[in-house]
Amino acid sequence: MQTIAFTVNGRQVSGACTDRTHLGDFLRDTHRLTGTHLGCEHGVCGACTVLVDDKPVRSCISFAAGCEGADIVTVEGYQDDAVMADLRAAFNRHHALQCGFCTPGMLATARDIVLRLPDANEATIRHELSGNLCRCTGYMGIVAAIRSVLDARRPDPGAVVPGAPLAAATKGFTGFTVSDEALGAAPAHAATAANEAGRAADRKGWSRIEGSFTVPYPLDAVWAFMADLPAVAGCLPGAVLTEIEGEKVKGHIAIKFGPMSARFEGAARLQRDDVHKRGVLKGAGQDSLSNSKAAGDIAYQLTAHSASETEVEVDLQYSLQGPLAQFSRSGLVRDFVRRMIADFGKSVARRMDPTLSEAERMKTVQLNPVALFFGVLWERVKRLFGAGGR
């Protein structure tokens, strides 16, 4: 047992809980905030969604202890939220609820759509809502309610989103291609682009994860290795390159973590600053399983610790749209990505090891998602016990 403290609906609260207590259970059982509904308890249905630091999070798969110091808002705490006031009125006006079980989580997701995607059309709204399940309404009223709030907040309520006429909204997504604009500036601007992507302030609607690893090789050798995209891809479990054209690549990467499985197909462009030894891989893609879309910048900075040791700092900024967007904000997933960065560093060191045979260096990296999942859980438990003992 340990005592945790955070803000809930504008009020400082604290309480004792075990390390494995989920946020949803803690809110309901310890603070009687039963407006947070628990459905599947696997992070799939979205009924338990609450706001953690103003972002929607599945409370059934987020540990309460992992939210120490956070600002949490449940459905009971939206009284002073102007967007939520508009959404509540719209949900009533458009009959967007019946039994009401999914409504608290649906409202949290709807608020995120309104704030993050002000130009969303009907197809995009439905895509974003696909991570929140409703057994009653058929979603028509929910979509209409969100559209009405979006329209009312635009300068011209009758405006049509460029490239997405309302008459075509019900046709859904017709495919996905990656434009050059999505992959960022041309290589001539690599220094500026890498610097901006690597150390700029967080972009609205994007998430950010930072990590680092050290490899026992000189700076110039590591820098040269990081330019070899097939070799780098070989250090990423599940990554496959299908096309290489200069600084641009196409391919896919498969990910499995707990209840989340994805196979993103897309393209990326590598930009490098040889003088400052930093670069950024700008990419975009779509998951063939859930149709979630992703865009991201993986910026890295190399620093020589000694003549034979180099540190690689990694700054990942990404945006997810669709069903997987909720998982991306989970603290557990963030720890998973940091663990992946550390394992990537070990793979780089192995690939560069001159004492290994070519076959050993080129051996495909195998990832055990179950072992990795529980390894991350164990690291969190050790951290929590350590924090509780100080």
C-alpha positions in Angstrom: 0.0 0.0 0.0 1.1 3.6 -0.6 -0.4 7.0 -0.4 -0.9 9.0 -3.6 -2.1 12.5 -4.2 -3.4 14.4 -7.2 -6.1 16.9 -8.2 -9.6 15.6 -9.1 -12.2 18.1 -10.4 -10.2 21.0 -9.0 -9.8 19.5 -5.5 -6.7 18.1 -4.0 -7.3 14.5 -2.9 -5.1 11.7 -1.5 -5.7 8.1 -0.5 -4.0 4.8 0.0 -4.0 2.2 -2.7 -2.0 -0.8 -3.9 0.4 -0.5 -6.7 -1.9 -2.4 -9.1 -5.0 -0.3 -8.4 -6.3 1.2 -11.6 -7.4 4.8 -11.8 -11.0 4.0 -12.5 -11.3 1.8 -9.4 -9.6 4.4 -7.2 -11.9 7.2 -8.4 -15.0 5.0 -7.9 -14.1 3.1 -4.7 -12.1 5.7 -2.8 -13.7 8.9 -3.8 -17.2 7.7 -4.9 -17.0 9.3 -8.3 -19.2 6.7 -9.9 -19.8 8.7 -13.0 -16.7 7.0 -14.4 -18.2 3.8 -15.8 -16.2 0.6 -16.0 -17.1 -1.6 -19.0 -14.7 -4.0 -20.6 -11.8 -3.1 -18.2 -9.4 -3.9 -21.1 -9.1 -0.4 -22.6 -11.4 -1.2 -25.5 -14.9 0.2 -24.9 -13.9 3.7 -23.8 -16.7 4.0 -21.2 -14.1 4.8 -18.4 -12.4 7.6 -20.3 -11.4 10.6 -18.1 -9.2 13.6 -18.6 -5.6 13.4 -17.2 -3.7 16.6 -17.7 -6.4 17.7 -20.2 -6.0 14.6 -22.3 -8.5 11.6 -22.6 -7.1 8.5 -20.9 -8.6 5.0 -20.3 -8.9 4.9 -16.5 -9.3 1.1 -16.5 -5.8 0.5 -17.8 -4.0 3.4 -16.1 -2.5 2.9 -12.7 -3.7 5.3 -10.0 -0.1 5.5 -8.6 1.1 6.5 -12.1 -1.1 9.6 -12.0 0.7 11.0 -8.9 0.5 14.8 -9.1 -1.7 14.9 -12.2 -4.8 17.0 -12.8 -7.8 14.7 -13.4 -11.3 15.6 -14.5 -14.2 13.2 -14.4 -17.7 13.7 -15.7 -18.7 15.2 -12.4 -16.2 18.0 -12.9 -17.2 19.7 -16.1 -19.3 22.5 -14.7 -17.0 25.3 -15.7 -15.9 23.8 -19.0 -17.3 25.9 -21.9 -16.8 23.2 -24.6 -18.4 20.5 -22.4 -21.4 22.8 -21.8 -21.9 23.1 -25.5 -21.5 19.3 -26.0 -24.0 18.5 -23.2 -26.6 20.8 -24.7 -25.9 19.3 -28.1 -26.2 15.7 -26.8 -29.6 16.5 -25.4 -30.7 18.3 -28.5 -29.7 15.6 -30.9 -30.8 12.6 -28.6 -27.2 11.4 -28.5 -27.7 9.2 -25.4 -30.0 6.4 -24.3 -28.9 4.2 -21.4 -26.1 6.7 -20.7 -23.5 4.1 -19.8 -21.0 5.1 -22.6 -21.8 8.9 -22.2 -19.1 10.0 -19.7 -16.4 8.5 -21.9 -18.1 9.6 -25.1 -18.2 13.2 -23.9 -14.5 13.2 -23.0 -13.6 11.9 -26.4 -16.0 14.4 -28.1 -14.3 17.2 -26.2 -10.9 16.1 -27.5 -12.3 16.0 -31.1 -13.7 19.5 -30.8 -10.4 21.0 -29.4 -7.9 18.9 -31.4 -9.7 18.7 -34.8 -11.7 21.9 -35.3 -12.1 21.2 -39.0 -13.2 17.6 -38.6 -15.9 16.4 -41.0 -18.3 13.5 -40.4 -16.0 10.8 -41.6 -13.2 12.0 -39.3 -15.6 12.3 -36.3 -16.8 8.7 -36.9 -13.2 7.6 -37.2 -12.2 9.3 -33.9 -15.2 7.8 -32.1 -14.4 4.3 -33.2 -12.6 3.7 -29.9 -15.8 4.5 -27.9 -18.5 1.8 -28.1 -22.2 2.4 -27.8 -24.8 -0.3 -27.8 -27.9 1.9 -28.0 -27.8 5.0 -30.2 -26.4 3.8 -33.5 -24.0 6.9 -33.2 -26.1 9.1 -35.5 -27.1 11.4 -32.7 -23.6 11.5 -31.2 -22.0 12.4 -34.6 -24.7 15.0 -35.2 -24.1 16.6 -31.8 -20.4 16.8 -32.2 -20.8 18.3 -35.7 -23.2 20.9 -34.5 -20.7 22.0 -31.8 -17.8 22.1 -34.4 -20.0 24.1 -36.8 -21.0 26.6 -34.1 -17.4 27.2 -33.2 -16.2 28.0 -36.7 -16.2 31.6 -38.0 -18.7 30.5 -40.7 -21.0 27.7 -39.4 -21.8 26.8 -43.0 -18.2 26.4 -44.1 -17.1 23.2 -45.7 -13.8 21.7 -44.8 -11.5 22.0 -47.8 -11.2 18.7 -49.6 -14.0 17.1 -47.7 -17.5 18.2 -48.9 -20.4 17.3 -46.7 -22.1 15.5 -49.5 -19.2 13.0 -49.6 -18.9 12.7 -45.8 -20.7 9.4 -45.6 -18.4 7.8 -48.1 -15.7 7.2 -45.5 -12.0 7.0 -46.0 -10.9 6.0 -49.5 -7.3 5.2 -48.8 -4.1 6.7 -47.5 -1.1 8.2 -49.2 1.7 10.1 -47.7 2.4 13.5 -49.3 5.8 15.1 -49.4 4.4 17.8 -47.1 3.7 15.2 -44.4 7.4 14.1 -44.5 8.7 17.6 -43.9 11.3 19.9 -45.4 13.7 18.9 -48.2 17.1 17.6 -47.2 18.7 21.1 -47.9 16.9 22.3 -44.8 17.8 19.3 -42.6 19.7 21.3 -40.0 16.8 23.7 -39.3 14.1 20.9 -39.5 16.0 18.6 -37.2 16.6 21.3 -34.6 12.9 22.4 -34.7 11.5 18.9 -34.6 14.0 17.7 -32.0 13.8 20.5 -29.4 10.7 22.5 -30.2 7.9 23.0 -27.7 5.2 20.3 -27.9 2.7 20.7 -30.7 -0.9 21.0 -29.9 -2.6 17.6 -30.1 0.8 15.7 -30.2 2.4 13.5 -27.6 6.1 13.5 -26.7 8.4 10.9 -25.3 12.1 11.3 -24.6 14.8 8.7 -24.0 18.4 7.9 -24.6 20.9 5.1 -24.9 24.7 4.8 -25.0 26.8 2.7 -27.4 30.5 1.8 -26.9 31.7 3.3 -30.2 33.1 6.6 -31.5 30.8 9.4 -32.4 31.6 9.4 -36.2 31.1 5.6 -36.4 27.7 5.8 -34.7 26.7 8.8 -36.9 27.6 6.8 -40.1 25.6 3.9 -38.8 22.5 6.0 -38.2 22.5 7.0 -41.9 22.2 3.4 -43.0 18.4 3.1 -43.0 18.2 -0.7 -43.7 20.6 -1.4 -40.8 18.7 0.9 -38.5 15.4 -0.7 -39.5 17.0 -4.1 -38.6 17.3 -2.9 -35.1 13.6 -2.2 -34.8 11.5 -5.3 -34.0 8.7 -5.6 -36.6 10.1 -3.0 -39.0 10.3 -3.9 -42.7 11.5 -1.6 -45.5 9.9 -2.2 -48.9 11.3 0.7 -50.9 14.3 3.0 -50.5 14.7 6.2 -52.6 17.5 8.4 -51.4 16.5 9.9 -48.1 12.9 8.6 -48.4 11.8 5.1 -47.4 8.5 3.1 -47.5 7.6 0.1 -45.4 5.6 -1.1 -42.4 6.1 -1.9 -38.7 4.1 -4.3 -36.6 3.5 -3.6 -32.9 1.8 -5.7 -30.2 1.5 -4.5 -26.6 -1.1 -6.0 -24.2 -4.5 -5.5 -25.8 -3.1 -3.3 -28.6 -2.0 -4.6 -32.0 -1.2 -2.5 -35.0 0.6 -2.7 -38.4 1.4 0.7 -39.7 2.2 1.1 -43.3 3.6 4.4 -44.6 6.6 6.5 -45.6 9.4 8.5 -43.9 12.2 10.9 -44.8 15.5 11.2 -43.0 17.0 14.6 -42.6 20.5 15.0 -41.1 22.7 17.8 -39.8 26.3 16.6 -40.2 27.8 19.6 -38.4 25.8 19.2 -35.2 25.4 15.4 -35.4 21.6 15.5 -35.2 18.8 14.3 -37.4 15.1 13.7 -37.6 13.1 10.9 -39.3 9.7 12.4 -40.3 7.0 9.8 -41.1 3.3 9.2 -41.6 1.3 6.0 -42.0 -1.9 4.2 -41.3 -2.7 1.0 -39.3 -4.3 -1.6 -41.5 -6.0 -3.2 -38.6 -7.8 -0.2 -37.0 -7.4 2.4 -39.7 -5.8 4.7 -37.2 -3.5 7.3 -38.7 -0.2 8.3 -37.4 2.4 11.1 -38.0 5.6 11.5 -36.1 9.1 13.0 -35.8 11.9 10.9 -34.3 14.7 13.4 -33.6 18.1 12.3 -32.4 21.2 14.0 -31.1 24.6 12.4 -30.8 27.1 13.4 -28.1 30.5 12.0 -27.5 31.0 10.9 -23.9 34.6 9.8 -24.7 36.7 8.8 -27.7 35.0 5.4 -27.6 31.5 6.1 -26.2 28.5 7.9 -27.7 25.2 8.9 -26.2 22.1 9.1 -28.5 19.3 11.3 -27.2 15.9 10.5 -28.8 13.0 12.9 -28.8 9.8 11.3 -30.2 6.8 13.5 -31.0 3.8 11.9 -32.6 0.1 12.3 -33.3 -2.4 9.4 -33.5 -6.0 9.7 -34.9 -8.5 7.0 -34.5 -9.1 4.1 -32.1 -5.4 3.9 -31.1 -5.3 7.5 -30.0 -6.5 6.7 -26.5 -3.8 4.0 -26.0 -1.0 6.4 -27.1 -1.6 8.6 -24.0 -1.3 5.8 -21.5 1.6 6.0 -19.0 2.1 2.3 -19.5 2.6 2.8 -23.2 5.0 5.6 -22.6 7.1 3.3 -20.4 6.9 0.7 -23.2 8.3 3.1 -25.8 11.2 4.1 -23.5 12.0 0.5 -23.0 11.9 0.0 -26.8 14.4 2.9 -27.1 16.7 1.2 -24.7 16.4 -2.1 -26.5 17.0 -0.4 -29.8 20.3 1.0 -28.4 21.4 -2.6 -27.5 20.6 -3.7 -31.0 22.6 -0.9 -32.5 25.6 -1.9 -30.4 25.2 -5.5 -31.5 25.0 -4.5 -35.2 28.2 -2.4 -34.8 30.2 -5.1 -32.9 33.2 -6.1 -35.1 33.8 -9.2 -33.0 30.6 -10.8 -34.2 30.2 -12.6 -37.5 28.2 -11.0 -40.3 25.4 -13.5 -39.7 25.2 -12.7 -36.0 25.2 -9.0 -36.6 22.5 -9.2 -39.3 20.3 -11.5 -37.3 16.7 -10.2 -37.1 15.8 -8.8 -33.7 13.1 -10.9 -32.1 10.7 -9.2 -29.7 8.8 -11.1 -27.0 5.8 -8.8 -26.4 4.6 -10.7 -23.3 8.1 -10.6 -21.7 8.4 -6.9 -22.6 4.9 -6.1 -21.3 5.6 -7.7 -17.9 9.1 -6.3 -17.8 7.7 -2.7 -18.1 5.1 -3.6 -15.4 7.8 -4.8 -13.1 9.9 -1.7 -13.6 6.9 0.5 -12.7 6.3 -1.6 -9.6 9.9 -1.3 -8.5 9.7 2.5 -9.1 6.6 2.8 -7.1 8.0 0.8 -4.2 11.1 2.9 -4.3 9.1 6.2 -4.3 7.0 4.9 -1.4 10.1 4.1 0.6 11.6 7.6 0.5 
